[in-house]
Amino acid sequence: MTTQPVGRLVWEMAIPSMVCMLVTGLYNVVDTFFVGRIDTQSTAALGIVFVYMTLIQAISFFFGHGSGNFISRALGARQSEQAEEMAASGFFISIMLTTLLAVSGFIFMDPLLRFFGSTPTILPVARPYFGYILLCSPFMSGVFVMNNQMRLQGNAILSMVGVLSGAIMNIALDPIFIFGLDMGVAGAGLATAISQFVSFWIMLSMIGRNGGIRIRLRHFHPVMAHYREIVAGGLPSLVRQSLISVVSLCVNNLAATYGDPAVAAFSVVNRVMALVMAALLGFGQGFQPVCGFNYGAHLYGRVRKAFNYSVLIATVYCIVVSVIGIVFAEDIICLFRAEDSEVVRIGAQVLRYQCFTFSLVGFVVIVNMYLQNTRKTVSATVVAIARHGLFYIPLLYIGSHFWGIYGMVIAQPIADVLSISMAGVFCAHALRQMQ
């Protein structure tokens, strides 16, 4: 970590992480692809439940990144005992919290689905899918936490195997349950639940291999120092991912006023962009352990080289994605719901506008991860909030109020321009301090 060329190291860490993140995104995209063959309401139902799924991911990334970042620095400083205790704390607390959320979800299912933006015609379809997602919530959380802990220890390939096994199972089970057993959208939920359960146990069996930190109950000694470190390392991830959940909720509720096709269209675009972002975040996560190890070892020159290299690669990727999205917008939406022309029309417009400024997003993501791994908690959190919280959500409501659905469409590109300006200011300040 501290001697090999940084570009090579970033890719060694990034490729497994990108596969893991893409696989995570595929869970949602595959469900959308198959469910889109049923009807518009079923497609919209996935977007409704997506609010809850991103919340679980936010909590899991909070504990996974928070504990994992500490583990990375502790291993770099040769403090293995502290790393073991932190691994257990992050894992077990996340499982307990998501179990509590799942129980609450079953008790308040209908009010929650309506709060997430469900219309009366979407609600009956969303219930069974939501039920299966609630059942697998603790396992889903455990997978995310272990994935991040393993990745930040340098065992990204093992974590990739665990996540990939669940994804392959999900892809195989979706058509069997949805069409073969005629379960409809509930089949997509059952396929996801089974695949997450299997992935959880595979990853748990592998997490201590190749010199990695094994998760043991006897190492679980939650103390205030652990919480502080988890907050310091994981708060930006919690904020960033929670805002995706909040954005989905806001979009669903605003789009519902324009009908089920609008909800379905935004749902499809959100799933597509989540997959695109997954690859970007995966690459950024390859930068994180390189940054964390070298920052902990006070090799700041290597941190700068890794940062500059990662920004360049991320920006090139975003430019390529933007061009593809703009040129083939209708074709992409038709892959999921070609039978509804209104869904295609709205979805293509939303996708094009988001792609106009997506080339800026790579810089913002790498800056956020750099600030997070160098323990610039406040700056990292503000940058994490900027794109969705400070700018996009207010612009959604302002745009919808004055220009209707078109105002919702243009909100994201405006937010992207504003967020890169803020990220640039924090980045310049942090790099000057690293001497």
RAGIFEN-V865913 format. One record per pair of residues at least 12 apart in sequence whose ideal C-beta (glycine too) atoms are under 8 Angstrom apart, sorted by sequence separation. I is the first residue (numbers start at 1). J is the second residue. D is the distance in whole Angstrom. If there is no record, write none. Layout:
((I & J & D) (I & J & D))
This chain:
((70 & 82 & 8) (71 & 83 & 5) (74 & 86 & 7) (147 & 159 & 5) (290 & 302 & 8) (291 & 303 & 6) (294 & 306 & 7) (368 & 380 & 6) (371 & 383 & 6) (372 & 384 & 8) (396 & 408 & 6) (399 & 411 & 5) (70 & 83 & 7) (110 & 123 & 7) (113 & 126 & 5) (146 & 159 & 7) (174 & 187 & 7) (177 & 190 & 5) (178 & 191 & 8) (398 & 411 & 8) (32 & 46 & 6) (113 & 127 & 7) (173 & 187 & 8) (174 & 188 & 6) (177 & 191 & 5) (252 & 266 & 7) (330 & 344 & 6) (333 & 347 & 4) (31 & 46 & 6) (71 & 86 & 6) (147 & 162 & 7) (176 & 191 & 8) (251 & 266 & 5) (252 & 267 & 8) (291 & 306 & 6) (333 & 348 & 5) (368 & 383 & 5) (396 & 411 & 5) (70 & 86 & 5) (71 & 87 & 6) (146 & 162 & 7) (147 & 163 & 6) (290 & 306 & 5) (291 & 307 & 7) (332 & 348 & 8) (367 & 383 & 6) (368 & 384 & 5) (395 & 411 & 4) (110 & 127 & 8) (113 & 130 & 6) (173 & 190 & 8) (174 & 191 & 5) (395 & 412 & 8) (28 & 46 & 7) (109 & 127 & 6) (112 & 130 & 8) (173 & 191 & 4) (329 & 347 & 8) (330 & 348 & 5) (333 & 351 & 7) (67 & 86 & 5) (143 & 162 & 7) (251 & 270 & 7) (287 & 306 & 6) (329 & 348 & 4) (332 & 351 & 6) (364 & 383 & 7) (392 & 411 & 6) (395 & 414 & 6) (67 & 87 & 6) (143 & 163 & 7) (287 & 307 & 7) (329 & 349 & 8) (392 & 412 & 6) (395 & 415 & 6) (109 & 130 & 6) (170 & 191 & 5) (173 & 194 & 6) (28 & 50 & 7) (67 & 89 & 6) (68 & 90 & 7) (109 & 131 & 7) (169 & 191 & 8) (170 & 192 & 6) (173 & 195 & 7) (248 & 270 & 6) (329 & 351 & 5) (364 & 386 & 8) (67 & 90 & 3) (143 & 166 & 7) (287 & 310 & 4) (329 & 352 & 5) (364 & 387 & 6) (391 & 414 & 7) (392 & 415 & 4) (66 & 90 & 6) (67 & 91 & 7) (170 & 194 & 8) (286 & 310 & 8) (391 & 415 & 4) (28 & 53 & 7) (105 & 130 & 7) (106 & 131 & 7) (109 & 134 & 8) (169 & 194 & 7) (170 & 195 & 4) (64 & 90 & 6) (169 & 195 & 4) (284 & 310 & 7) (325 & 351 & 6) (326 & 352 & 5) (329 & 355 & 8) (361 & 387 & 8) (63 & 90 & 4) (283 & 310 & 7) (325 & 352 & 7) (388 & 415 & 7) (391 & 418 & 5) (63 & 91 & 7) (106 & 134 & 6) (167 & 195 & 7) (387 & 415 & 6) (390 & 418 & 8) (391 & 419 & 6) (105 & 134 & 4) (166 & 195 & 4) (169 & 198 & 6) (325 & 354 & 7) (326 & 355 & 5) (387 & 416 & 7) (390 & 419 & 8) (63 & 93 & 6) (64 & 94 & 7) (166 & 196 & 6) (169 & 199 & 8) (244 & 274 & 8) (283 & 313 & 7) (284 & 314 & 7) (325 & 355 & 3) (326 & 356 & 7) (63 & 94 & 4) (283 & 314 & 6) (324 & 355 & 8) (62 & 94 & 8) (102 & 134 & 5) (105 & 137 & 8) (166 & 198 & 6) (167 & 199 & 8) (323 & 355 & 8) (386 & 418 & 7) (387 & 419 & 4) (390 & 422 & 8) (24 & 57 & 8) (102 & 135 & 7) (165 & 198 & 7) (166 & 199 & 3) (322 & 355 & 4) (325 & 358 & 7) (386 & 419 & 4) (60 & 94 & 6) (165 & 199 & 6) (166 & 200 & 8) (280 & 314 & 6) (283 & 317 & 7) (321 & 355 & 7) (322 & 356 & 7) (59 & 94 & 6) (102 & 137 & 4) (322 & 357 & 8) (101 & 137 & 6) (102 & 138 & 7) (163 & 199 & 6) (166 & 202 & 7) (322 & 358 & 5) (383 & 419 & 8) (386 & 422 & 5) (162 & 199 & 6) (165 & 202 & 5) (280 & 317 & 6) (321 & 358 & 6) (322 & 359 & 5) (386 & 423 & 7) (59 & 97 & 6) (60 & 98 & 7) (99 & 137 & 7) (279 & 317 & 7) (280 & 318 & 7) (59 & 98 & 6) (98 & 137 & 5) (99 & 138 & 5) (383 & 422 & 7) (98 & 138 & 5) (162 & 202 & 5) (163 & 203 & 7) (318 & 358 & 5) (319 & 359 & 5) (382 & 422 & 7) (383 & 423 & 5) (161 & 202 & 7) (162 & 203 & 3) (318 & 359 & 5) (56 & 98 & 6) (59 & 101 & 8) (98 & 140 & 7) (318 & 360 & 7) (95 & 138 & 5) (98 & 141 & 4) (318 & 361 & 6) (383 & 426 & 6) (97 & 141 & 8) (159 & 203 & 7) (162 & 206 & 6) (315 & 359 & 7) (318 & 362 & 4) (382 & 426 & 7) (56 & 101 & 7) (161 & 206 & 7) (276 & 321 & 5) (317 & 362 & 6) (55 & 101 & 8) (95 & 141 & 6) (316 & 362 & 8) (94 & 141 & 5) (95 & 142 & 6) (315 & 362 & 5) (379 & 426 & 5) (94 & 142 & 7) (158 & 206 & 5) (314 & 362 & 3) (315 & 363 & 6) (158 & 207 & 8) (276 & 325 & 8) (313 & 362 & 8) (314 & 363 & 7) (376 & 426 & 8) (379 & 429 & 8) (91 & 142 & 7) (94 & 145 & 5) (158 & 209 & 6) (311 & 362 & 7) (314 & 365 & 6) (379 & 430 & 6) (155 & 207 & 8) (158 & 210 & 6) (311 & 363 & 6) (314 & 366 & 5) (364 & 416 & 8) (52 & 105 & 7) (143 & 196 & 6) (150 & 203 & 7) (91 & 145 & 5) (132 & 186 & 7) (139 & 193 & 8) (146 & 200 & 8) (155 & 209 & 7) (158 & 212 & 7) (376 & 430 & 5) (90 & 145 & 6) (91 & 146 & 7) (131 & 186 & 8) (155 & 210 & 5) (311 & 366 & 5) (357 & 412 & 7) (361 & 416 & 6) (364 & 419 & 6) (368 & 423 & 7) (371 & 426 & 6) (128 & 184 & 8) (129 & 185 & 5) (133 & 189 & 6) (136 & 192 & 7) (140 & 196 & 5) (143 & 199 & 5) (147 & 203 & 7) (150 & 206 & 8) (310 & 366 & 5) (311 & 367 & 8) (353 & 409 & 5) (357 & 413 & 4) (360 & 416 & 5) (364 & 420 & 6) (367 & 423 & 4) (371 & 427 & 8) (374 & 430 & 7) (128 & 185 & 7) (129 & 186 & 6) (132 & 189 & 3) (136 & 193 & 4) (139 & 196 & 5) (143 & 200 & 5) (146 & 203 & 5) (150 & 207 & 6) (155 & 212 & 5) (353 & 410 & 6) (356 & 413 & 5) (360 & 417 & 7) (363 & 420 & 6) (367 & 424 & 8) (370 & 427 & 7) (91 & 149 & 7) (128 & 186 & 4) (131 & 189 & 7) (132 & 190 & 5) (135 & 193 & 5) (139 & 197 & 5) (142 & 200 & 5) (146 & 204 & 7) (149 & 207 & 7) (350 & 408 & 8) (354 & 412 & 5) (358 & 416 & 7) (90 & 149 & 7) (125 & 184 & 8) (126 & 185 & 8) (129 & 188 & 6) (130 & 189 & 7) (133 & 192 & 7) (153 & 212 & 5) (307 & 366 & 7) (346 & 405 & 7) (350 & 409 & 5) (353 & 412 & 7) (354 & 413 & 7) (357 & 416 & 4) (360 & 419 & 8) (361 & 420 & 8) (364 & 423 & 5) (367 & 426 & 7) (371 & 430 & 6) (52 & 112 & 7) (125 & 185 & 6) (129 & 189 & 4) (132 & 192 & 7) (133 & 193 & 7) (136 & 196 & 4) (139 & 199 & 8) (140 & 200 & 8) (143 & 203 & 6) (153 & 213 & 6) (272 & 332 & 6) (349 & 409 & 6) (353 & 413 & 5) (357 & 417 & 6) (360 & 420 & 4) (363 & 423 & 6) (367 & 427 & 4) (370 & 430 & 7) (374 & 434 & 7) (128 & 189 & 6) (132 & 193 & 4) (136 & 197 & 6) (139 & 200 & 4) (142 & 203 & 8) (146 & 207 & 5) (363 & 424 & 8) (87 & 149 & 6) (142 & 204 & 7) (150 & 212 & 6) (307 & 370 & 5) (49 & 113 & 8) (52 & 116 & 7) (149 & 213 & 7) (269 & 333 & 8) (48 & 113 & 6) (51 & 116 & 4) (268 & 333 & 6) (271 & 336 & 8) (51 & 117 & 7) (149 & 215 & 8) (49 & 116 & 7) (303 & 370 & 8) (48 & 116 & 5) (265 & 333 & 7) (268 & 336 & 5) (48 & 117 & 6) (146 & 215 & 7) (268 & 337 & 6) (47 & 117 & 8) (48 & 118 & 5) (303 & 374 & 7) (265 & 337 & 8) (45 & 118 & 8) (264 & 337 & 6) (2 & 76 & 8) (48 & 122 & 6) (1 & 76 & 7) (44 & 119 & 8) (268 & 343 & 7) (264 & 340 & 7) (45 & 122 & 5) (49 & 126 & 6) (265 & 342 & 8) (44 & 122 & 5) (48 & 126 & 5) (52 & 130 & 7) (63 & 141 & 8) (67 & 145 & 7) (71 & 149 & 6) (75 & 153 & 6) (265 & 343 & 5) (269 & 347 & 5) (273 & 351 & 8) (291 & 369 & 7) (295 & 373 & 6) (261 & 340 & 6) (264 & 343 & 5) (265 & 344 & 8) (268 & 347 & 5) (272 & 351 & 7) (287 & 366 & 6) (291 & 370 & 6) (295 & 374 & 5) (41 & 121 & 6) (45 & 125 & 4) (49 & 129 & 6) (53 & 133 & 6) (60 & 140 & 7) (64 & 144 & 5) (68 & 148 & 4) (72 & 152 & 4) (262 & 342 & 8) (265 & 345 & 8) (266 & 346 & 8) (41 & 122 & 5) (44 & 125 & 8) (45 & 126 & 4) (49 & 130 & 5) (52 & 133 & 7) (56 & 137 & 5) (60 & 141 & 4) (64 & 145 & 4) (67 & 148 & 8) (68 & 149 & 5) (71 & 152 & 6) (72 & 153 & 7) (261 & 342 & 4) (265 & 346 & 4) (266 & 347 & 8) (269 & 350 & 5) (273 & 354 & 6) (280 & 361 & 7) (284 & 365 & 5) (288 & 369 & 5) (292 & 373 & 5) (48 & 130 & 8) (52 & 134 & 8) (59 & 141 & 6) (60 & 142 & 8) (63 & 145 & 5) (64 & 146 & 8) (67 & 149 & 6) (71 & 153 & 6) (261 & 343 & 5) (265 & 347 & 4) (269 & 351 & 5) (276 & 358 & 8) (280 & 362 & 6) (284 & 366 & 6) (287 & 369 & 6) (291 & 373 & 4) (42 & 125 & 5) (46 & 129 & 7) (57 & 140 & 8) (60 & 143 & 8) (61 & 144 & 6) (64 & 147 & 7) (65 & 148 & 6) (68 & 151 & 7) (69 & 152 & 6) (259 & 342 & 8) (264 & 347 & 8) (287 & 370 & 8) (291 & 374 & 7) (41 & 125 & 5) (45 & 129 & 6) (49 & 133 & 6) (56 & 140 & 6) (60 & 144 & 3) (64 & 148 & 3) (68 & 152 & 4) (262 & 346 & 6) (266 & 350 & 6) (277 & 361 & 8) (281 & 365 & 7) (284 & 368 & 8) (285 & 369 & 7) (288 & 372 & 8) (56 & 141 & 6) (60 & 145 & 5) (64 & 149 & 6) (68 & 153 & 8) (261 & 346 & 7) (265 & 350 & 6) (269 & 354 & 7) (280 & 365 & 6) (284 & 369 & 5) (288 & 373 & 5) (53 & 140 & 8) (57 & 144 & 6) (61 & 148 & 7) (65 & 152 & 8) (56 & 144 & 8) (60 & 148 & 8) (24 & 144 & 8) (91 & 215 & 5) (307 & 431 & 8) (92 & 217 & 7) (87 & 213 & 5) (20 & 147 & 6) (87 & 214 & 8) (88 & 215 & 6) (304 & 431 & 7) (87 & 215 & 5) (88 & 216 & 6) (92 & 220 & 5) (240 & 368 & 7) (84 & 213 & 5) (88 & 217 & 7) (93 & 222 & 7) (83 & 213 & 5) (84 & 214 & 8) (156 & 286 & 7) (304 & 434 & 7) (20 & 151 & 7) (88 & 219 & 4) (89 & 220 & 6) (303 & 434 & 7) (84 & 216 & 7) (87 & 219 & 7) (88 & 220 & 4) (89 & 221 & 7) (116 & 248 & 8) (117 & 249 & 6) (236 & 368 & 6) (80 & 213 & 7) (88 & 221 & 8) (89 & 222 & 5) (116 & 249 & 6) (156 & 289 & 8) (17 & 151 & 5) (85 & 219 & 5) (115 & 249 & 7) (117 & 251 & 8) (118 & 252 & 8) (151 & 285 & 6) (300 & 434 & 5) (16 & 151 & 7) (84 & 219 & 5) (85 & 220 & 8) (117 & 252 & 3) (154 & 289 & 6) (236 & 371 & 7) (237 & 372 & 7) (300 & 435 & 7) (20 & 156 & 7) (85 & 221 & 6) (116 & 252 & 6) (117 & 253 & 4) (152 & 288 & 6) (153 & 289 & 8) (236 & 372 & 5) (23 & 160 & 8) (89 & 226 & 4) (119 & 256 & 5) (148 & 285 & 8) (151 & 288 & 8) (152 & 289 & 5) (13 & 151 & 7) (117 & 255 & 7) (118 & 256 & 8) (122 & 260 & 6) (151 & 289 & 7) (17 & 156 & 5) (20 & 159 & 6) (24 & 163 & 7) (31 & 170 & 8) (46 & 185 & 7) (117 & 256 & 5) (121 & 260 & 6) (233 & 372 & 7) (16 & 156 & 4) (20 & 160 & 5) (23 & 163 & 5) (27 & 167 & 6) (30 & 170 & 6) (34 & 174 & 5) (38 & 178 & 7) (45 & 185 & 6) (49 & 189 & 8) (86 & 226 & 6) (90 & 230 & 6) (152 & 292 & 7) (233 & 373 & 8) (13 & 154 & 7) (15 & 156 & 8) (16 & 157 & 5) (19 & 160 & 5) (23 & 164 & 5) (26 & 167 & 5) (30 & 171 & 5) (34 & 175 & 6) (85 & 226 & 7) (89 & 230 & 7) (119 & 260 & 6) (122 & 263 & 7) (236 & 377 & 7) (243 & 384 & 8) (247 & 388 & 5) (17 & 159 & 8) (37 & 179 & 8) (42 & 184 & 7) (46 & 188 & 7) (71 & 213 & 6) (233 & 375 & 7) (235 & 377 & 6) (239 & 381 & 5) (243 & 385 & 7) (246 & 388 & 7) (254 & 396 & 6) (266 & 408 & 8) (13 & 156 & 5) (16 & 159 & 7) (17 & 160 & 8) (20 & 163 & 5) (23 & 166 & 8) (24 & 167 & 8) (27 & 170 & 6) (31 & 174 & 7) (35 & 178 & 7) (42 & 185 & 4) (86 & 229 & 7) (232 & 375 & 6) (246 & 389 & 7) (250 & 393 & 6) (254 & 397 & 7) (262 & 405 & 6) (12 & 156 & 8) (16 & 160 & 4) (19 & 163 & 8) (20 & 164 & 7) (23 & 167 & 4) (26 & 170 & 8) (30 & 174 & 6) (34 & 178 & 5) (86 & 230 & 8) (119 & 263 & 7) (233 & 377 & 8) (236 & 380 & 4) (240 & 384 & 4) (243 & 387 & 8) (244 & 388 & 7) (19 & 164 & 6) (26 & 171 & 7) (34 & 179 & 8) (232 & 377 & 5) (235 & 380 & 8) (236 & 381 & 5) (239 & 384 & 5) (240 & 385 & 8) (243 & 388 & 4) (247 & 392 & 6) (251 & 396 & 7) (38 & 184 & 6) (117 & 263 & 7) (231 & 377 & 8) (235 & 381 & 5) (239 & 385 & 5) (243 & 389 & 5) (247 & 393 & 6) (250 & 396 & 6) (254 & 400 & 5) (258 & 404 & 8) (38 & 185 & 7) (236 & 383 & 7) (237 & 384 & 7) (246 & 393 & 7) (250 & 397 & 7) (258 & 405 & 5) (236 & 384 & 4) (240 & 388 & 8) (35 & 184 & 8) (247 & 396 & 8) (35 & 185 & 5) (239 & 389 & 7) (243 & 393 & 8) (255 & 405 & 7) (1 & 154 & 7) (35 & 188 & 5) (255 & 408 & 7) (34 & 188 & 6) (254 & 408 & 6) (31 & 188 & 4) (251 & 408 & 7) (67 & 226 & 8) (70 & 229 & 5) (31 & 191 & 8) (70 & 230 & 7) (31 & 192 & 7) (67 & 229 & 8) (66 & 229 & 7) (67 & 230 & 6) (70 & 233 & 6) (66 & 230 & 3) (69 & 233 & 3) (27 & 192 & 6) (66 & 231 & 7) (68 & 233 & 7) (69 & 234 & 7) (66 & 232 & 7) (67 & 233 & 7) (63 & 230 & 6) (66 & 233 & 4) (67 & 234 & 7) (27 & 195 & 7) (62 & 230 & 7) (65 & 233 & 6) (66 & 234 & 3) (65 & 234 & 5) (66 & 235 & 7) (64 & 234 & 7) (63 & 234 & 6) (65 & 236 & 8) (66 & 237 & 7) (62 & 234 & 4) (65 & 237 & 4) (61 & 234 & 7) (62 & 235 & 7) (64 & 237 & 8) (62 & 237 & 6) (61 & 237 & 4) (62 & 238 & 4) (61 & 238 & 7) (58 & 237 & 7) (59 & 238 & 7) (61 & 240 & 8) (62 & 241 & 8) (58 & 238 & 6) (61 & 241 & 5) (58 & 240 & 8) (58 & 241 & 3) (57 & 241 & 5) (58 & 242 & 4) (58 & 244 & 7) (54 & 241 & 6) (55 & 242 & 7) (57 & 244 & 8) (58 & 245 & 6) (54 & 242 & 8) (54 & 244 & 5) (55 & 245 & 4) (54 & 245 & 4) (52 & 245 & 8) (51 & 245 & 5) (54 & 248 & 6) (51 & 248 & 5) (50 & 248 & 5) (51 & 249 & 5) (47 & 248 & 7) (51 & 252 & 7) (48 & 252 & 6) (47 & 252 & 6) (48 & 263 & 8) (44 & 260 & 5) (47 & 263 & 6) (72 & 288 & 8) (76 & 292 & 7) (47 & 264 & 7) (50 & 267 & 7) (72 & 289 & 5) (76 & 293 & 5) (75 & 293 & 8) (76 & 294 & 8) (41 & 260 & 6) (44 & 263 & 4) (47 & 266 & 7) (48 & 267 & 8) (69 & 288 & 7) (73 & 292 & 6) (77 & 296 & 6) (40 & 260 & 5) (44 & 264 & 4) (47 & 267 & 3) (50 & 270 & 7) (72 & 292 & 4) (73 & 293 & 8) (76 & 296 & 4) (40 & 261 & 6) (43 & 264 & 4) (46 & 267 & 6) (47 & 268 & 8) (50 & 271 & 7) (72 & 293 & 6) (76 & 297 & 6) (73 & 295 & 8) (41 & 264 & 8) (44 & 267 & 6) (47 & 270 & 6) (69 & 292 & 6) (73 & 296 & 4) (40 & 264 & 5) (43 & 267 & 6) (47 & 271 & 8) (72 & 296 & 7) (43 & 268 & 7) (46 & 271 & 7) (36 & 268 & 7) (32 & 267 & 7) (32 & 268 & 6) (32 & 271 & 5) (29 & 271 & 5) (28 & 271 & 5) (29 & 272 & 7) (29 & 274 & 8) (25 & 271 & 8) (28 & 274 & 6) (29 & 275 & 5) (28 & 275 & 7) (25 & 274 & 5) (26 & 275 & 7) (25 & 275 & 4) (25 & 277 & 8) (22 & 275 & 7) (25 & 278 & 4) (24 & 278 & 6) (25 & 279 & 8) (22 & 278 & 5) (21 & 278 & 4) (22 & 279 & 6) (21 & 279 & 7) (18 & 278 & 8) (21 & 281 & 5) (22 & 282 & 7) (18 & 279 & 5) (21 & 282 & 4) (20 & 282 & 6) (19 & 282 & 7) (18 & 282 & 3) (21 & 285 & 7) (17 & 282 & 4) (18 & 283 & 6) (17 & 283 & 7) (14 & 282 & 6) (17 & 285 & 4) (18 & 286 & 7) (14 & 283 & 5) (17 & 286 & 5) (14 & 285 & 7) (15 & 286 & 7) (13 & 285 & 7) (14 & 286 & 2) (10 & 283 & 8) (13 & 286 & 4) (14 & 287 & 7) (12 & 286 & 8) (13 & 287 & 8) (11 & 286 & 7) (13 & 288 & 8) (10 & 286 & 5) (13 & 289 & 5) (10 & 287 & 5) (13 & 290 & 6) (10 & 290 & 6) (9 & 290 & 5) (6 & 290 & 6) (1 & 289 & 7) (6 & 294 & 8) (1 & 290 & 7) (2 & 293 & 6) (1 & 293 & 4) (2 & 294 & 6) (1 & 294 & 7) (43 & 336 & 7) (43 & 337 & 6) (2 & 297 & 5) (6 & 302 & 6) (10 & 306 & 6) (2 & 299 & 6) (9 & 306 & 7) (40 & 337 & 7) (7 & 305 & 8) (6 & 305 & 5) (7 & 306 & 8) (10 & 309 & 6) (2 & 302 & 7) (6 & 306 & 4) (10 & 310 & 6) (36 & 336 & 4) (40 & 340 & 5) (43 & 343 & 7) (36 & 337 & 4) (72 & 373 & 8) (7 & 309 & 5) (33 & 335 & 7) (6 & 309 & 6) (10 & 313 & 8) (33 & 336 & 6) (40 & 343 & 6) (69 & 372 & 7) (32 & 336 & 5) (69 & 373 & 6) (65 & 372 & 7))
